[in-house]
Amino acid sequence: MLASPSLATLRPLAREDRERLFDWRNREEVRRYMYTDTPIACERHEAWFEALSGNETRRYFIIEWDGQPVGLANFVDIDLVSKKAAWAFYLAETTARGKGLGAWVEYQMIEHAFNVLNLEKLWCEVLESNGAVWKLHQSFGFQTEAHFRRHVIKSDGPHDVIGLGLLRADWATVREGCRARLLSHGYAV
Ligand SMILES: CC(C)(COP(=O)(O)OP(=O)(O)OC[C@H]1O[C@@H](n2cnc3c(N)ncnc32)[C@H](O)[C@@H]1OP(=O)(O)O)[C@@H](O)C(=O)NCCC(=O)NCCS
């Protein structure tokens, strides 16, 4: 769908990705950042995957690096009445992390939300303990709108959650700076 000369690509999820997602989602390096951090059974994954087709409130994209699938980015709760959606992402292949790819994906997902889905607001929730990610979102103009205390109970106990939101007007303010940052890291946007 969207390509950059620096080897990053986003493409829509395909049926062939079903097993890959099962593998990724059950990796410790992905699970630990999710609300559900216990392994997901095969039958539950199959049911979840099947329920995706025809669901207009969700859109999933595979993140590729140099032609290899490395992660997932998605919109959920797409609400065309209130013109908003939530989003999330992960790089399952840890070798793909720390190259600026996450920041490139964030830019592309925001652009998709406002220019393709024509939304007015993009929002997300992040574990408070995952400070690198909510700070990354803030650097793209997301504002902290909520601090939910003891909001999720994971295998190691309760966690607080940060709620962040980005309005179309917020994005207009920071977009050029974000674009310049990505260009300086070698990403075409
Ligand atoms: C979140 C994630 C996609 C970020 O992707 P990434 O490619 O590693 O991040 P980038 O290399 O683009 O870095 C983006 C910025 O975040 C910072 N950053 C990223 N990971 C960091 C970490 N673990 N600690 C501190 N800073 C970090 C980078 O320094 C960079 O800052 P800069 O733009 O000022 O240089 C990836 O780390 C991941 O998959 N994490 C696990 C899943 C997850 O937490 N998903 C979010 C759940 S809501």
The ligand as a Gaussian input file, in Angstrom:
#p B3LYP/6-31G(d) Opt

LIG

0 1
 C        6.502000       0.411000      19.651000
 C        7.388000      -0.052000      18.530000
 C        6.507000      -0.403000      17.324000
 C        8.326000       1.127000      18.155000
 O        9.011000       0.773000      16.986000
 P       10.588000       1.052000      16.778000
 O       10.836000       0.887000      15.331000
 O       11.366000       0.210000      17.711000
 O       10.725000       2.573000      17.211000
 P       11.623000       3.648000      16.447000
 O       12.959000       3.061000      16.153000
 O       10.843000       4.203000      15.332000
 O       11.790000       4.732000      17.569000
 C       10.852000       5.790000      17.683000
 C       11.248000       6.657000      18.859000
 O       10.970000       5.956000      20.076000
 C       12.152000       5.782000      20.824000
 N       12.118000       4.423000      21.341000
 C       11.659000       3.321000      20.714000
 N       11.755000       2.252000      21.505000
 C       12.293000       2.705000      22.666000
 C       12.642000       2.105000      23.899000
 N       12.449000       0.794000      24.119000
 N       13.143000       2.871000      24.867000
 C       13.332000       4.196000      24.679000
 N       13.038000       4.834000      23.531000
 C       12.520000       4.090000      22.552000
 C       13.293000       5.982000      19.855000
 O       14.440000       6.461000      20.485000
 C       12.736000       6.982000      18.881000
 O       12.844000       8.287000      19.392000
 P       13.375000       9.482000      18.429000
 O       12.373000       9.574000      17.299000
 O       13.357000      10.654000      19.322000
 O       14.711000       9.050000      17.964000
 C        8.243000      -1.279000      18.905000
 O        9.178000      -0.930000      19.897000
 C        7.406000      -2.428000      19.440000
 O        6.917000      -3.234000      18.682000
 N        7.237000      -2.520000      20.779000
 C        6.496000      -3.611000      21.375000
 C        5.007000      -3.514000      21.142000
 C        4.413000      -2.240000      21.692000
 O        4.783000      -1.767000      22.747000
 N        3.450000      -1.700000      20.934000
 C        2.681000      -0.579000      21.374000
 C        1.558000      -1.093000      22.205000
 S        0.344000       0.156000      22.454000

